Amino acid sequence: MESISVAFSVFLSTISGGMQSHVSDVMGSDIQTQVVKYQDYTVDYQYKFWKVRDDSVCAITKHELVSEYSECTVAAKSFFIETCSHLTNNKRQHWKHKKLENMYCSAAVSYEPTIAQISIPTAKEAKLLEAQQACSMLTLQARQTQSKQHATQRDRACAEYKALTAVTE
């Protein structure tokens, strides 16, 4: 009798585990992580409830160079658009196809890539940045030392910075 109850228990666990897994799959309630190679970039992202989590896109490169992260997010946007187009043009009857199509088409429309451009400042911009930095540093130094000499240097540097900002406006 004991072996029958154990076998029945195993049978029920298998069925309920399979049903729970199927329901979880249909609902998309578990976080899924995807990593794809697209346009020479490794694009990673997560989705839950069949929606791409924007903050997870290109998480692997997020802490690297800003330019690499930016390029990855632009590639991800292209990937979402291309995948949406492919799924839309190649219909299947399976329930998962429709879920994926909706997810990728939604991401194609709503996902905003991070656009970063790194450029060398003009001579005027560089001079303004240097003046601002000098004003800030001398302000800090004058506060720390409470010296009249540092206060005078601060006043000169900040006046120069204000004069430069007035010219650029």
C-alpha positions in Angstrom: 0.0 0.0 0.0 2.9 2.4 0.8 4.4 2.0 -2.7 1.1 2.9 -4.3 0.8 6.1 -2.3 4.4 7.1 -3.1 3.8 6.4 -6.8 0.5 8.4 -6.7 2.3 11.2 -5.0 5.1 11.3 -7.6 2.4 11.2 -10.4 0.5 14.2 -8.9 3.8 16.1 -8.4 4.7 15.5 -12.0 1.3 16.6 -13.4 1.0 19.7 -11.1 4.7 20.7 -11.8 4.1 20.4 -15.5 0.8 22.4 -15.3 2.5 25.0 -13.2 5.4 25.2 -15.7 2.9 25.5 -18.6 0.9 28.3 -16.9 4.1 30.1 -16.0 5.3 29.8 -19.6 2.0 31.1 -21.0 1.8 34.0 -18.6 5.4 34.8 -18.9 5.6 35.4 -15.1 9.2 34.2 -14.8 12.0 36.6 -15.8 13.7 35.3 -18.9 17.1 36.4 -20.0 18.1 36.4 -23.7 21.6 37.0 -25.2 21.8 37.4 -29.0 24.6 38.2 -31.4 23.3 40.9 -33.7 25.3 43.2 -36.0 28.6 42.2 -34.3 27.1 43.2 -30.9 26.1 41.0 -28.0 22.7 42.3 -27.1 21.3 41.0 -23.8 17.9 41.8 -22.3 15.3 40.3 -20.0 11.6 40.0 -20.3 8.8 39.3 -17.9 5.0 39.0 -18.6 6.0 39.1 -22.3 7.4 42.6 -22.0 11.0 43.6 -22.6 12.4 45.3 -19.5 14.0 48.4 -20.8 16.5 48.8 -18.0 17.9 45.3 -18.7 18.8 45.9 -22.3 22.6 45.7 -22.9 23.2 45.3 -19.1 26.4 43.4 -19.8 28.0 46.5 -21.5 26.3 49.1 -19.3 29.3 49.5 -17.1 31.9 49.6 -19.9 32.6 52.5 -22.2 29.6 54.8 -22.7 30.2 54.6 -26.5 30.0 50.8 -26.5 26.9 50.8 -24.4 25.3 53.4 -26.7 26.1 51.3 -29.8 24.7 48.2 -28.1 21.4 49.9 -27.3 21.1 51.2 -30.9 21.7 47.6 -32.1 19.1 46.3 -29.7 16.5 48.8 -31.1 17.3 47.5 -34.6 17.1 43.9 -33.4 13.6 44.5 -31.9 12.4 46.2 -35.1 13.8 43.4 -37.3 12.5 40.7 -35.1 9.1 42.3 -35.1 9.1 42.6 -38.8 10.1 38.9 -39.3 7.5 37.6 -36.9 4.8 39.8 -38.4 5.7 38.6 -42.0 6.0 34.9 -41.0 2.9 34.1 -39.0 2.6 30.8 -37.1 -0.4 29.4 -35.3 1.4 28.6 -32.1 0.4 30.7 -29.0 4.0 31.5 -28.3 4.5 33.1 -31.7 1.8 35.7 -31.0 3.3 36.5 -27.6 6.8 36.9 -29.1 5.4 39.1 -31.9 3.6 41.4 -29.5 6.6 41.6 -27.2 9.1 42.4 -29.9 6.8 44.8 -31.8 6.1 46.6 -28.5 9.8 46.9 -27.8 10.4 48.1 -31.4 8.0 51.0 -30.7 8.7 51.8 -27.1 12.4 51.1 -26.5 14.5 54.2 -26.6 18.3 53.5 -27.1 20.9 55.6 -25.2 22.6 57.9 -27.7 26.0 59.0 -26.6 28.3 61.2 -28.6 31.8 61.9 -27.4 33.3 65.0 -28.9 36.3 67.3 -28.3 35.2 70.7 -26.9 35.9 73.8 -28.9 38.5 76.2 -27.7 35.8 78.5 -26.3 34.1 75.6 -24.5 37.4 74.4 -23.1 38.2 77.9 -21.8 34.8 78.1 -20.2 35.1 74.7 -18.5 38.6 75.6 -17.2 37.3 78.9 -15.8 34.4 77.1 -14.1 36.7 74.5 -12.6 39.1 77.2 -11.3 36.2 79.1 -9.7 34.9 75.9 -8.1 38.3 74.8 -6.8 39.2 78.2 -5.4 35.8 78.5 -3.8 36.4 75.2 -2.0 39.9 76.2 -1.1 38.8 79.6 0.3 36.1 77.9 2.4 38.6 75.4 3.8 41.4 77.9 4.6 39.4 81.1 5.2 42.4 82.9 3.8 42.0 86.5 2.4 44.5 85.6 -0.4 42.4 82.5 -1.4 39.2 84.6 -1.3 40.8 87.2 -3.6 41.9 84.5 -6.0 38.4 83.0 -5.9 36.8 86.3 -6.6 39.0 86.9 -9.6 38.5 83.4 -11.0 34.7 83.5 -10.5 34.5 87.0 -12.1 36.4 85.6 -15.1 34.0 82.7 -15.3 31.0 85.0 -15.1 32.4 87.2 -17.8 32.9 84.2 -20.1 29.4 82.9 -19.5 28.0 86.3 -20.3 29.8 86.3 -23.7 28.5 82.8 -24.6 24.9 83.5 -23.8 
